Structure formats: structure tokens, C-alpha cells
Amino acid sequence: MIITGSLSVVHALMAEELVDEYRLLTFPTILGAGRRLFPDDGPRTDLECLSAERAGAAVFVQHRRVAR
């Protein structure tokens, strides 16, 4: 499933532990505000980095949830 621009849907799936893998395309910009994908007061998520590569001005990273 690909989810674009709906942090509330992602947080709902994370809360039910339904996300096994994250593929994030990040454009490094410092804004200092906004909602976070992994908030400090949210559930702990242990991830393993599978890959990271540049994609123009962005960074594409792939992580999977560490098995418990």
C-alpha cells in the first residue's frame, strides 16, 4: 500500500502494528514545525535500514520493522 500525504492513516496503521516496511522519499529541508512521522510520545518502533540512496535533491530510504 502506498500512502501519500495522510499522516493520520499512517499513524493508525502504526498503532495497530500493521506496517512491516517503510519506504520514505525525503527532501531535506529544515522548517522547525509540523507533525512528525515518529513522534516522541508515540509507540516505539525499532527499524532496520535496508537501503539509502540519493534521488536528485531527495533521499530515498527503505526500513523494515525489526522482528520481536
mmCIF file as Biopython writes it, N, C-alpha, C and O atoms, coordinates in Angstrom:
data_model
#
loop_
_atom_site.group_PDB
_atom_site.id
_atom_site.type_symbol
_atom_site.label_atom_id
_atom_site.label_alt_id
_atom_site.label_comp_id
_atom_site.label_asym_id
_atom_site.label_entity_id
_atom_site.label_seq_id
_atom_site.pdbx_PDB_ins_code
_atom_site.Cartn_x
_atom_site.Cartn_y
_atom_site.Cartn_z
_atom_site.occupancy
_atom_site.B_iso_or_equiv
_atom_site.auth_seq_id
_atom_site.auth_asym_id
_atom_site.pdbx_PDB_model_num
ATOM 1   N N  . MET A ? 1  ? 0.845  -1.150  0.000  1.0 0.0 1  A 1 
ATOM 2   C CA . MET A ? 1  ? 0.000  0.000   0.000  1.0 0.0 1  A 1 
ATOM 3   C C  . MET A ? 1  ? 0.899  1.224   0.000  1.0 0.0 1  A 1 
ATOM 4   O O  . MET A ? 1  ? 1.870  1.286   0.755  1.0 0.0 1  A 1 
ATOM 5   N N  . ILE A ? 2  ? 0.588  2.176   -0.824 1.0 0.0 2  A 1 
ATOM 6   C CA . ILE A ? 2  ? 1.318  3.435   -0.857 1.0 0.0 2  A 1 
ATOM 7   C C  . ILE A ? 2  ? 0.402  4.511   -0.313 1.0 0.0 2  A 1 
ATOM 8   O O  . ILE A ? 2  ? -0.728 4.672   -0.775 1.0 0.0 2  A 1 
ATOM 9   N N  . ILE A ? 3  ? 0.897  5.249   0.677  1.0 0.0 3  A 1 
ATOM 10  C CA . ILE A ? 3  ? 0.114  6.320   1.281  1.0 0.0 3  A 1 
ATOM 11  C C  . ILE A ? 3  ? 0.890  7.620   1.083  1.0 0.0 3  A 1 
ATOM 12  O O  . ILE A ? 3  ? 2.035  7.751   1.518  1.0 0.0 3  A 1 
ATOM 13  N N  . THR A ? 4  ? 0.253  8.565   0.428  1.0 0.0 4  A 1 
ATOM 14  C CA . THR A ? 4  ? 0.882  9.853   0.167  1.0 0.0 4  A 1 
ATOM 15  C C  . THR A ? 4  ? 0.097  10.951  0.857  1.0 0.0 4  A 1 
ATOM 16  O O  . THR A ? 4  ? -1.077 11.166  0.555  1.0 0.0 4  A 1 
ATOM 17  N N  . GLY A ? 5  ? 0.736  11.644  1.778  1.0 0.0 5  A 1 
ATOM 18  C CA . GLY A ? 5  ? 0.148  12.831  2.373  1.0 0.0 5  A 1 
ATOM 19  C C  . GLY A ? 5  ? -0.936 12.610  3.406  1.0 0.0 5  A 1 
ATOM 20  O O  . GLY A ? 5  ? -1.722 13.524  3.653  1.0 0.0 5  A 1 
ATOM 21  N N  . SER A ? 6  ? -1.016 11.447  4.020  1.0 0.0 6  A 1 
ATOM 22  C CA . SER A ? 6  ? -2.032 11.226  5.049  1.0 0.0 6  A 1 
ATOM 23  C C  . SER A ? 6  ? -1.376 10.644  6.291  1.0 0.0 6  A 1 
ATOM 24  O O  . SER A ? 6  ? -1.369 9.431   6.503  1.0 0.0 6  A 1 
ATOM 25  N N  . LEU A ? 7  ? -0.833 11.524  7.098  1.0 0.0 7  A 1 
ATOM 26  C CA . LEU A ? 7  ? -0.139 11.096  8.309  1.0 0.0 7  A 1 
ATOM 27  C C  . LEU A ? 7  ? -1.089 10.403  9.281  1.0 0.0 7  A 1 
ATOM 28  O O  . LEU A ? 7  ? -0.674 9.501   10.008 1.0 0.0 7  A 1 
ATOM 29  N N  . SER A ? 8  ? -2.357 10.810  9.307  1.0 0.0 8  A 1 
ATOM 30  C CA . SER A ? 8  ? -3.314 10.182  10.221 1.0 0.0 8  A 1 
ATOM 31  C C  . SER A ? 8  ? -3.548 8.710   9.852  1.0 0.0 8  A 1 
ATOM 32  O O  . SER A ? 8  ? -3.703 7.875   10.743 1.0 0.0 8  A 1 
ATOM 33  N N  . VAL A ? 9  ? -3.575 8.385   8.564  1.0 0.0 9  A 1 
ATOM 34  C CA . VAL A ? 9  ? -3.732 6.981   8.139  1.0 0.0 9  A 1 
ATOM 35  C C  . VAL A ? 9  ? -2.495 6.180   8.529  1.0 0.0 9  A 1 
ATOM 36  O O  . VAL A ? 9  ? -2.612 5.064   9.036  1.0 0.0 9  A 1 
ATOM 37  N N  . VAL A ? 10 ? -1.321 6.739   8.298  1.0 0.0 10 A 1 
ATOM 38  C CA . VAL A ? 10 ? -0.079 6.054   8.657  1.0 0.0 10 A 1 
ATOM 39  C C  . VAL A ? 10 ? -0.021 5.819   10.159 1.0 0.0 10 A 1 
ATOM 40  O O  . VAL A ? 10 ? 0.333  4.722   10.591 1.0 0.0 10 A 1 
ATOM 41  N N  . HIS A ? 11 ? -0.358 6.818   10.961 1.0 0.0 11 A 1 
ATOM 42  C CA . HIS A ? 11 ? -0.333 6.656   12.421 1.0 0.0 11 A 1 
ATOM 43  C C  . HIS A ? 11 ? -1.332 5.601   12.878 1.0 0.0 11 A 1 
ATOM 44  O O  . HIS A ? 11 ? -1.042 4.854   13.812 1.0 0.0 11 A 1 
ATOM 45  N N  . ALA A ? 12 ? -2.497 5.520   12.245 1.0 0.0 12 A 1 
ATOM 46  C CA . ALA A ? 12 ? -3.484 4.494   12.599 1.0 0.0 12 A 1 
ATOM 47  C C  . ALA A ? 12 ? -2.945 3.097   12.291 1.0 0.0 12 A 1 
ATOM 48  O O  . ALA A ? 12 ? -3.123 2.178   13.091 1.0 0.0 12 A 1 
ATOM 49  N N  . LEU A ? 13 ? -2.292 2.929   11.146 1.0 0.0 13 A 1 
ATOM 50  C CA . LEU A ? 13 ? -1.700 1.633   10.791 1.0 0.0 13 A 1 
ATOM 51  C C  . LEU A ? 13 ? -0.542 1.280   11.724 1.0 0.0 13 A 1 
ATOM 52  O O  . LEU A ? 13 ? -0.390 0.123   12.115 1.0 0.0 13 A 1 
ATOM 53  N N  . MET A ? 14 ? 0.277  2.281   12.083 1.0 0.0 14 A 1 
ATOM 54  C CA . MET A ? 14 ? 1.389  2.051   13.002 1.0 0.0 14 A 1 
ATOM 55  C C  . MET A ? 14 ? 0.882  1.620   14.378 1.0 0.0 14 A 1 
ATOM 56  O O  . MET A ? 14 ? 1.464  0.736   15.006 1.0 0.0 14 A 1 
ATOM 57  N N  . ALA A ? 15 ? -0.192 2.237   14.843 1.0 0.0 15 A 1 
ATOM 58  C CA . ALA A ? 15 ? -0.738 1.923   16.172 1.0 0.0 15 A 1 
ATOM 59  C C  . ALA A ? 15 ? -1.208 0.474   16.249 1.0 0.0 15 A 1 
ATOM 60  O O  . ALA A ? 15 ? -1.156 -0.140  17.315 1.0 0.0 15 A 1 
ATOM 61  N N  . GLU A ? 16 ? -1.664 -0.072  15.131 1.0 0.0 16 A 1 
ATOM 62  C CA . GLU A ? 16 ? -2.122 -1.464  15.088 1.0 0.0 16 A 1 
ATOM 63  C C  . GLU A ? 16 ? -1.012 -2.431  14.678 1.0 0.0 16 A 1 
ATOM 64  O O  . GLU A ? 16 ? -1.258 -3.621  14.478 1.0 0.0 16 A 1 
ATOM 65  N N  . GLU A ? 17 ? 0.230  -1.905  14.553 1.0 0.0 17 A 1 
ATOM 66  C CA . GLU A ? 17 ? 1.405  -2.686  14.140 1.0 0.0 17 A 1 
ATOM 67  C C  . GLU A ? 17 ? 1.175  -3.401  12.804 1.0 0.0 17 A 1 
ATOM 68  O O  . GLU A ? 17 ? 1.514  -4.574  12.649 1.0 0.0 17 A 1 
ATOM 69  N N  . LEU A ? 18 ? 0.592  -2.670  11.841 1.0 0.0 18 A 1 
ATOM 70  C CA . LEU A ? 18 ? 0.306  -3.226  10.529 1.0 0.0 18 A 1 
ATOM 71  C C  . LEU A ? 18 ? 1.327  -2.826  9.466  1.0 0.0 18 A 1 
ATOM 72  O O  . LEU A ? 18 ? 1.204  -3.224  8.307  1.0 0.0 18 A 1 
ATOM 73  N N  . VAL A ? 19 ? 2.333  -2.043  9.851  1.0 0.0 19 A 1 
ATOM 74  C CA . VAL A ? 19 ? 3.356  -1.609  8.906  1.0 0.0 19 A 1 
ATOM 75  C C  . VAL A ? 19 ? 4.612  -2.455  9.116  1.0 0.0 19 A 1 
ATOM 76  O O  . VAL A ? 19 ? 5.202  -2.446  10.196 1.0 0.0 19 A 1 
ATOM 77  N N  . ASP A ? 20 ? 5.009  -3.180  8.083  1.0 0.0 20 A 1 
ATOM 78  C CA . ASP A ? 20 ? 6.217  -4.003  8.151  1.0 0.0 20 A 1 
ATOM 79  C C  . ASP A ? 20 ? 7.427  -3.291  7.547  1.0 0.0 20 A 1 
ATOM 80  O O  . ASP A ? 20 ? 8.565  -3.552  7.937  1.0 0.0 20 A 1 
ATOM 81  N N  . GLU A ? 21 ? 7.176  -2.394  6.593  1.0 0.0 21 A 1 
ATOM 82  C CA . GLU A ? 21 ? 8.276  -1.751  5.884  1.0 0.0 21 A 1 
ATOM 83  C C  . GLU A ? 21 ? 7.913  -0.306  5.572  1.0 0.0 21 A 1 
ATOM 84  O O  . GLU A ? 21 ? 6.768  0.008   5.246  1.0 0.0 21 A 1 
ATOM 85  N N  . TYR A ? 22 ? 8.909  0.564   5.677  1.0 0.0 22 A 1 
ATOM 86  C CA . TYR A ? 22 ? 8.745  1.976   5.360  1.0 0.0 22 A 1 
ATOM 87  C C  . TYR A ? 22 ? 9.661  2.305   4.191  1.0 0.0 22 A 1 
ATOM 88  O O  . TYR A ? 22 ? 10.844 1.966   4.212  1.0 0.0 22 A 1 
ATOM 89  N N  . ARG A ? 23 ? 9.125  2.958   3.184  1.0 0.0 23 A 1 
ATOM 90  C CA . ARG A ? 23 ? 9.915  3.484   2.067  1.0 0.0 23 A 1 
ATOM 91  C C  . ARG A ? 23 ? 9.618  4.975   2.023  1.0 0.0 23 A 1 
ATOM 92  O O  . ARG A ? 23 ? 8.509  5.395   1.692  1.0 0.0 23 A 1 
ATOM 93  N N  . LEU A ? 24 ? 10.616 5.756   2.358  1.0 0.0 24 A 1 
ATOM 94  C CA . LEU A ? 24 ? 10.420 7.194   2.525  1.0 0.0 24 A 1 
ATOM 95  C C  . LEU A ? 24 ? 11.258 7.976   1.525  1.0 0.0 24 A 1 
ATOM 96  O O  . LEU A ? 24 ? 12.457 7.740   1.380  1.0 0.0 24 A 1 
ATOM 97  N N  . LEU A ? 25 ? 10.620 8.892   0.852  1.0 0.0 25 A 1 
ATOM 98  C CA . LEU A ? 25 ? 11.309 9.830   -0.025 1.0 0.0 25 A 1 
ATOM 99  C C  . LEU A ? 25 ? 11.320 11.164  0.703  1.0 0.0 25 A 1 
ATOM 100 O O  . LEU A ? 25 ? 10.273 11.787  0.882  1.0 0.0 25 A 1 
ATOM 101 N N  . THR A ? 26 ? 12.499 11.602  1.123  1.0 0.0 26 A 1 
ATOM 102 C CA . THR A ? 26 ? 12.636 12.774  1.978  1.0 0.0 26 A 1 
ATOM 103 C C  . THR A ? 26 ? 13.399 13.867  1.245  1.0 0.0 26 A 1 
ATOM 104 O O  . THR A ? 26 ? 14.447 13.624  0.645  1.0 0.0 26 A 1 
ATOM 105 N N  . PHE A ? 27 ? 12.854 15.067  1.305  1.0 0.0 27 A 1 
ATOM 106 C CA . PHE A ? 27 ? 13.544 16.234  0.782  1.0 0.0 27 A 1 
ATOM 107 C C  . PHE A ? 27 ? 14.091 16.998  1.981  1.0 0.0 27 A 1 
ATOM 108 O O  . PHE A ? 27 ? 13.322 17.632  2.704  1.0 0.0 27 A 1 
ATOM 109 N N  . PRO A ? 28 ? 15.406 16.952  2.209  1.0 0.0 28 A 1 
ATOM 110 C CA . PRO A ? 28 ? 15.989 17.562  3.414  1.0 0.0 28 A 1 
ATOM 111 C C  . PRO A ? 28 ? 15.775 19.077  3.449  1.0 0.0 28 A 1 
ATOM 112 O O  . PRO A ? 28 ? 16.442 19.834  2.744  1.0 0.0 28 A 1 
ATOM 113 N N  . THR A ? 29 ? 14.834 19.492  4.284  1.0 0.0 29 A 1 
ATOM 114 C CA . THR A ? 29 ? 14.528 20.902  4.488  1.0 0.0 29 A 1 
ATOM 115 C C  . THR A ? 29 ? 14.283 21.110  5.977  1.0 0.0 29 A 1 
ATOM 116 O O  . THR A ? 29 ? 13.575 20.327  6.611  1.0 0.0 29 A 1 
ATOM 117 N N  . ILE A ? 30 ? 14.859 22.148  6.523  1.0 0.0 30 A 1 
ATOM 118 C CA . ILE A ? 30 ? 14.660 22.422  7.942  1.0 0.0 30 A 1 
ATOM 119 C C  . ILE A ? 30 ? 13.573 23.483  8.068  1.0 0.0 30 A 1 
ATOM 120 O O  . ILE A ? 30 ? 13.743 24.627  7.648  1.0 0.0 30 A 1 
ATOM 121 N N  . LEU A ? 31 ? 12.451 23.071  8.657  1.0 0.0 31 A 1 
ATOM 122 C CA . LEU A ? 31 ? 11.346 24.010  8.854  1.0 0.0 31 A 1 
ATOM 123 C C  . LEU A ? 31 ? 11.107 24.304  10.318 1.0 0.0 31 A 1 
ATOM 124 O O  . LEU A ? 31 ? 10.717 25.416  10.676 1.0 0.0 31 A 1 
ATOM 125 N N  . GLY A ? 32 ? 11.339 23.308  11.178 1.0 0.0 32 A 1 
ATOM 126 C CA . GLY A ? 32 ? 11.174 23.526  12.609 1.0 0.0 32 A 1 
ATOM 127 C C  . GLY A ? 32 ? 9.766  23.355  13.135 1.0 0.0 32 A 1 
ATOM 128 O O  . GLY A ? 32 ? 9.523  23.611  14.315 1.0 0.0 32 A 1 
ATOM 129 N N  . ALA A ? 33 ? 8.835  22.936  12.307 1.0 0.0 33 A 1 
ATOM 130 C CA . ALA A ? 33 ? 7.455  22.768  12.760 1.0 0.0 33 A 1 
ATOM 131 C C  . ALA A ? 33 ? 6.795  21.658  11.945 1.0 0.0 33 A 1 
ATOM 132 O O  . ALA A ? 33 ? 7.344  21.173  10.955 1.0 0.0 33 A 1 
ATOM 133 N N  . GLY A ? 34 ? 5.613  21.277  12.388 1.0 0.0 34 A 1 
ATOM 134 C CA . GLY A ? 34 ? 4.860  20.265  11.657 1.0 0.0 34 A 1 
ATOM 135 C C  . GLY A ? 34 ? 4.755  18.973  12.442 1.0 0.0 34 A 1 
ATOM 136 O O  . GLY A ? 34 ? 5.441  18.779  13.446 1.0 0.0 34 A 1 
ATOM 137 N N  . ARG A ? 35 ? 3.885  18.091  11.971 1.0 0.0 35 A 1 
ATOM 138 C CA . ARG A ? 35 ? 3.688  16.797  12.628 1.0 0.0 35 A 1 
ATOM 139 C C  . ARG A ? 35 ? 4.786  15.831  12.198 1.0 0.0 35 A 1 
ATOM 140 O O  . ARG A ? 35 ? 5.283  15.890  11.073 1.0 0.0 35 A 1 
ATOM 141 N N  . ARG A ? 36 ? 5.152  14.943  13.117 1.0 0.0 36 A 1 
ATOM 142 C CA . ARG A ? 36 ? 6.252  14.009  12.869 1.0 0.0 36 A 1 
ATOM 143 C C  . ARG A ? 36 ? 5.716  12.620  12.565 1.0 0.0 36 A 1 
ATOM 144 O O  . ARG A ? 36 ? 4.673  12.221  13.082 1.0 0.0 36 A 1 
ATOM 145 N N  . LEU A ? 37 ? 6.432  11.889  11.727 1.0 0.0 37 A 1 
ATOM 146 C CA . LEU A ? 37 ? 6.075  10.511  11.417 1.0 0.0 37 A 1 
ATOM 147 C C  . LEU A ? 37 ? 6.246  9.629   12.646 1.0 0.0 37 A 1 
ATOM 148 O O  . LEU A ? 37 ? 5.398  8.783   12.930 1.0 0.0 37 A 1 
ATOM 149 N N  . PHE A ? 38 ? 7.339  9.826   13.374 1.0 0.0 38 A 1 
ATOM 150 C CA . PHE A ? 38 ? 7.623  9.072   14.600 1.0 0.0 38 A 1 
ATOM 151 C C  . PHE A ? 38 ? 7.695  10.055  15.768 1.0 0.0 38 A 1 
ATOM 152 O O  . PHE A ? 38 ? 8.788  10.478  16.145 1.0 0.0 38 A 1 
ATOM 153 N N  . PRO A ? 39 ? 6.547  10.427  16.350 1.0 0.0 39 A 1 
ATOM 154 C CA . PRO A ? 39 ? 6.559  11.412  17.437 1.0 0.0 39 A 1 
ATOM 155 C C  . PRO A ? 39 ? 7.216  10.855  18.702 1.0 0.0 39 A 1 
ATOM 156 O O  . PRO A ? 39 ? 7.193  9.649   18.949 1.0 0.0 39 A 1 
ATOM 157 N N  . ASP A ? 40 ? 7.790  11.742  19.483 1.0 0.0 40 A 1 
ATOM 158 C CA . ASP A ? 40 ? 8.471  11.348  20.720 1.0 0.0 40 A 1 
ATOM 159 C C  . ASP A ? 40 ? 7.538  10.632  21.691 1.0 0.0 40 A 1 
ATOM 160 O O  . ASP A ? 40 ? 7.971  9.733   22.413 1.0 0.0 40 A 1 
ATOM 161 N N  . ASP A ? 41 ? 6.258  11.021  21.718 1.0 0.0 41 A 1 
ATOM 162 C CA . ASP A ? 41 ? 5.324  10.404  22.651 1.0 0.0 41 A 1 
ATOM 163 C C  . ASP A ? 41 ? 4.563  9.215   22.048 1.0 0.0 41 A 1 
ATOM 164 O O  . ASP A ? 41 ? 3.638  8.692   22.669 1.0 0.0 41 A 1 
ATOM 165 N N  . GLY A ? 42 ? 4.952  8.792   20.847 1.0 0.0 42 A 1 
ATOM 166 C CA . GLY A ? 42 ? 4.288  7.671   20.182 1.0 0.0 42 A 1 
ATOM 167 C C  . GLY A ? 42 ? 4.894  6.335   20.566 1.0 0.0 42 A 1 
ATOM 168 O O  . GLY A ? 42 ? 5.845  6.277   21.346 1.0 0.0 42 A 1 
ATOM 169 N N  . PRO A ? 43 ? 4.341  5.256   20.015 1.0 0.0 43 A 1 
ATOM 170 C CA . PRO A ? 43 ? 4.886  3.931   20.314 1.0 0.0 43 A 1 
ATOM 171 C C  . PRO A ? 43 ? 6.292  3.777   19.740 1.0 0.0 43 A 1 
ATOM 172 O O  . PRO A ? 43 ? 6.617  4.330   18.689 1.0 0.0 43 A 1 
ATOM 173 N N  . ARG A ? 44 ? 7.107  3.022   20.445 1.0 0.0 44 A 1 
ATOM 174 C CA . ARG A ? 44 ? 8.477  2.779   19.999 1.0 0.0 44 A 1 
ATOM 175 C C  . ARG A ? 44 ? 8.457  1.882   18.768 1.0 0.0 44 A 1 
ATOM 176 O O  . ARG A ? 44 ? 7.746  0.878   18.733 1.0 0.0 44 A 1 
ATOM 177 N N  . THR A ? 45 ? 9.243  2.252   17.761 1.0 0.0 45 A 1 
ATOM 178 C CA . THR A ? 45 ? 9.334  1.484   16.530 1.0 0.0 45 A 1 
ATOM 179 C C  . THR A ? 45 ? 10.796 1.187   16.254 1.0 0.0 45 A 1 
ATOM 180 O O  . THR A ? 45 ? 11.558 2.099   15.931 1.0 0.0 45 A 1 
ATOM 181 N N  . ASP A ? 46 ? 11.207 -0.077  16.376 1.0 0.0 46 A 1 
ATOM 182 C CA . ASP A ? 46 ? 12.582 -0.466  16.076 1.0 0.0 46 A 1 
ATOM 183 C C  . ASP A ? 46 ? 12.667 -0.815  14.600 1.0 0.0 46 A 1 
ATOM 184 O O  . ASP A ? 46 ? 11.957 -1.693  14.110 1.0 0.0 46 A 1 
ATOM 185 N N  . LEU A ? 47 ? 13.563 -0.098  13.888 1.0 0.0 47 A 1 
ATOM 186 C CA . LEU A ? 47 ? 13.689 -0.274  12.450 1.0 0.0 47 A 1 
ATOM 187 C C  . LEU A ? 47 ? 15.105 -0.670  12.067 1.0 0.0 47 A 1 
ATOM 188 O O  . LEU A ? 47 ? 16.073 -0.321  12.743 1.0 0.0 47 A 1 
ATOM 189 N N  . GLU A ? 48 ? 15.205 -1.402  10.974 1.0 0.0 48 A 1 
ATOM 190 C CA . GLU A ? 48 ? 16.492 -1.772  10.388 1.0 0.0 48 A 1 
ATOM 191 C C  . GLU A ? 48 ? 16.564 -1.111  9.019  1.0 0.0 48 A 1 
ATOM 192 O O  . GLU A ? 48 ? 15.650 -1.255  8.207  1.0 0.0 48 A 1 
ATOM 193 N N  . CYS A ? 49 ? 17.651 -0.387  8.762  1.0 0.0 49 A 1 
ATOM 194 C CA . CYS A ? 49 ? 17.827 0.284   7.474  1.0 0.0 49 A 1 
ATOM 195 C C  . CYS A ? 49 ? 18.229 -0.742  6.422  1.0 0.0 49 A 1 
ATOM 196 O O  . CYS A ? 49 ? 19.229 -1.442  6.583  1.0 0.0 49 A 1 
ATOM 197 N N  . LEU A ? 50 ? 17.453 -0.830  5.351  1.0 0.0 50 A 1 
ATOM 198 C CA . LEU A ? 50 ? 17.751 -1.751  4.262  1.0 0.0 50 A 1 
ATOM 199 C C  . LEU A ? 50 ? 18.544 -1.079  3.153  1.0 0.0 50 A 1 
ATOM 200 O O  . LEU A ? 50 ? 19.413 -1.698  2.539  1.0 0.0 50 A 1 
ATOM 201 N N  . SER A ? 51 ? 18.241 0.207   2.897  1.0 0.0 51 A 1 
ATOM 202 C CA . SER A ? 51 ? 18.968 0.934   1.863  1.0 0.0 51 A 1 
ATOM 203 C C  . SER A ? 51 ? 18.749 2.425   2.024  1.0 0.0 51 A 1 
ATOM 204 O O  . SER A ? 51 ? 17.787 2.865   2.654  1.0 0.0 51 A 1 
ATOM 205 N N  . ALA A ? 52 ? 19.652 3.189   1.447  1.0 0.0 52 A 1 
ATOM 206 C CA . ALA A ? 52 ? 19.539 4.646   1.400  1.0 0.0 52 A 1 
ATOM 207 C C  . ALA A ? 52 ? 20.269 5.109   0.150  1.0 0.0 52 A 1 
ATOM 208 O O  . ALA A ? 52 ? 21.418 4.733   -0.086 1.0 0.0 52 A 1 
ATOM 209 N N  . GLU A ? 53 ? 19.589 5.933   -0.656 1.0 0.0 53 A 1 
ATOM 210 C CA . GLU A ? 53 ? 20.222 6.420   -1.876 1.0 0.0 53 A 1 
ATOM 211 C C  . GLU A ? 53 ? 19.686 7.798   -2.231 1.0 0.0 53 A 1 
ATOM 212 O O  . GLU A ? 53 ? 18.554 8.148   -1.897 1.0 0.0 53 A 1 
ATOM 213 N N  . ARG A ? 54 ? 20.511 8.562   -2.904 1.0 0.0 54 A 1 
ATOM 214 C CA . ARG A ? 54 ? 20.099 9.884   -3.358 1.0 0.0 54 A 1 
ATOM 215 C C  . ARG A ? 54 ? 19.197 9.737   -4.564 1.0 0.0 54 A 1 
ATOM 216 O O  . ARG A ? 54 ? 19.396 8.858   -5.403 1.0 0.0 54 A 1 
ATOM 217 N N  . ALA A ? 55 ? 18.215 10.597  -4.641 1.0 0.0 55 A 1 
ATOM 218 C CA . ALA A ? 55 ? 17.312 10.665  -5.791 1.0 0.0 55 A 1 
ATOM 219 C C  . ALA A ? 55 ? 17.156 12.141  -6.141 1.0 0.0 55 A 1 
ATOM 220 O O  . ALA A ? 55 ? 16.166 12.770  -5.766 1.0 0.0 55 A 1 
ATOM 221 N N  . GLY A ? 56 ? 18.117 12.682  -6.847 1.0 0.0 56 A 1 
ATOM 222 C CA . GLY A ? 56 ? 18.118 14.119  -7.127 1.0 0.0 56 A 1 
ATOM 223 C C  . GLY A ? 56 ? 18.378 14.889  -5.853 1.0 0.0 56 A 1 
ATOM 224 O O  . GLY A ? 56 ? 19.393 14.669  -5.193 1.0 0.0 56 A 1 
ATOM 225 N N  . ALA A ? 57 ? 17.468 15.797  -5.493 1.0 0.0 57 A 1 
ATOM 226 C CA . ALA A ? 57 ? 17.612 16.587  -4.273 1.0 0.0 57 A 1 
ATOM 227 C C  . ALA A ? 57 ? 17.064 15.856  -3.052 1.0 0.0 57 A 1 
ATOM 228 O O  . ALA A ? 57 ? 17.149 16.364  -1.934 1.0 0.0 57 A 1 
ATOM 229 N N  . ALA A ? 58 ? 16.510 14.679  -3.259 1.0 0.0 58 A 1 
ATOM 230 C CA . ALA A ? 58 ? 15.878 13.923  -2.171 1.0 0.0 58 A 1 
ATOM 231 C C  . ALA A ? 58 ? 16.730 12.727  -1.769 1.0 0.0 58 A 1 
ATOM 232 O O  . ALA A ? 58 ? 17.735 12.413  -2.407 1.0 0.0 58 A 1 
ATOM 233 N N  . VAL A ? 59 ? 16.304 12.070  -0.698 1.0 0.0 59 A 1 
ATOM 234 C CA . VAL A ? 59 ? 16.928 10.837  -0.230 1.0 0.0 59 A 1 
ATOM 235 C C  . VAL A ? 59 ? 15.835 9.775   -0.123 1.0 0.0 59 A 1 
ATOM 236 O O  . VAL A ? 59 ? 14.802 10.004  0.508  1.0 0.0 59 A 1 
ATOM 237 N N  . PHE A ? 60 ? 16.060 8.622   -0.733 1.0 0.0 60 A 1 
ATOM 238 C CA . PHE A ? 60 ? 15.111 7.510   -0.668 1.0 0.0 60 A 1 
ATOM 239 C C  . PHE A ? 60 ? 15.677 6.483   0.299  1.0 0.0 60 A 1 
ATOM 240 O O  . PHE A ? 60 ? 16.765 5.952   0.076  1.0 0.0 60 A 1 
ATOM 241 N N  . VAL A ? 61 ? 14.941 6.197   1.382  1.0 0.0 61 A 1 
ATOM 242 C CA . VAL A ? 61 ? 15.389 5.215   2.356  1.0 0.0 61 A 1 
ATOM 243 C C  . VAL A ? 61 ? 14.328 4.122   2.510  1.0 0.0 61 A 1 
ATOM 244 O O  . VAL A ? 61 ? 13.127 4.361   2.392  1.0 0.0 61 A 1 
ATOM 245 N N  . GLN A ? 62 ? 14.815 2.942   2.773  1.0 0.0 62 A 1 
ATOM 246 C CA . GLN A ? 62 ? 13.936 1.799   2.979  1.0 0.0 62 A 1 
ATOM 247 C C  . GLN A ? 62 ? 14.295 1.158   4.313  1.0 0.0 62 A 1 
ATOM 248 O O  . GLN A ? 62 ? 15.445 0.787   4.547  1.0 0.0 62 A 1 
ATOM 249 N N  . HIS A ? 63 ? 13.296 1.033   5.183  1.0 0.0 63 A 1 
ATOM 250 C CA . HIS A ? 63 ? 13.476 0.432   6.509  1.0 0.0 63 A 1 
ATOM 251 C C  . HIS A ? 63 ? 12.436 -0.656  6.692  1.0 0.0 63 A 1 
ATOM 252 O O  . HIS A ? 63 ? 11.352 -0.601  6.112  1.0 0.0 63 A 1 
ATOM 253 N N  . ARG A ? 64 ? 12.776 -1.644  7.505  1.0 0.0 64 A 1 
ATOM 254 C CA . ARG A ? 64 ? 11.755 -2.625  7.890  1.0 0.0 64 A 1 
ATOM 255 C C  . ARG A ? 64 ? 11.735 -2.715  9.401  1.0 0.0 64 A 1 
ATOM 256 O O  . ARG A ? 64 ? 12.722 -2.448  10.086 1.0 0.0 64 A 1 
ATOM 257 N N  . ARG A ? 65 ? 10.566 -3.104  9.891  1.0 0.0 65 A 1 
ATOM 258 C CA . ARG A ? 65 ? 10.390 -3.252  11.332 1.0 0.0 65 A 1 
ATOM 259 C C  . ARG A ? 65 ? 11.169 -4.467  11.794 1.0 0.0 65 A 1 
ATOM 260 O O  . ARG A ? 65 ? 11.097 -5.525  11.169 1.0 0.0 65 A 1 
ATOM 261 N N  . VAL A ? 66 ? 11.911 -4.327  12.878 1.0 0.0 66 A 1 
ATOM 262 C CA . VAL A ? 66 ? 12.700 -5.423  13.438 1.0 0.0 66 A 1 
ATOM 263 C C  . VAL A ? 66 ? 11.738 -6.411  14.104 1.0 0.0 66 A 1 
ATOM 264 O O  . VAL A ? 66 ? 10.871 -6.017  14.884 1.0 0.0 66 A 1 
ATOM 265 N N  . ALA A ? 67 ? 11.901 -7.688  13.790 1.0 0.0 67 A 1 
ATOM 266 C CA . ALA A ? 67 ? 11.048 -8.723  14.389 1.0 0.0 67 A 1 
ATOM 267 C C  . ALA A ? 67 ? 11.268 -8.767  15.894 1.0 0.0 67 A 1 
ATOM 268 O O  . ALA A ? 67 ? 12.392 -8.635  16.378 1.0 0.0 67 A 1 
ATOM 269 N N  . ARG A ? 68 ? 10.179 -8.956  16.621 1.0 0.0 68 A 1 
ATOM 270 C CA . ARG A ? 68 ? 10.276 -9.013  18.088 1.0 0.0 68 A 1 
ATOM 271 C C  . ARG A ? 68 ? 10.357 -10.434 18.563 1.0 0.0 68 A 1 
ATOM 272 O O  . ARG A ? 68 ? 10.443 -10.679 19.766 1.0 0.0 68 A 1 
#
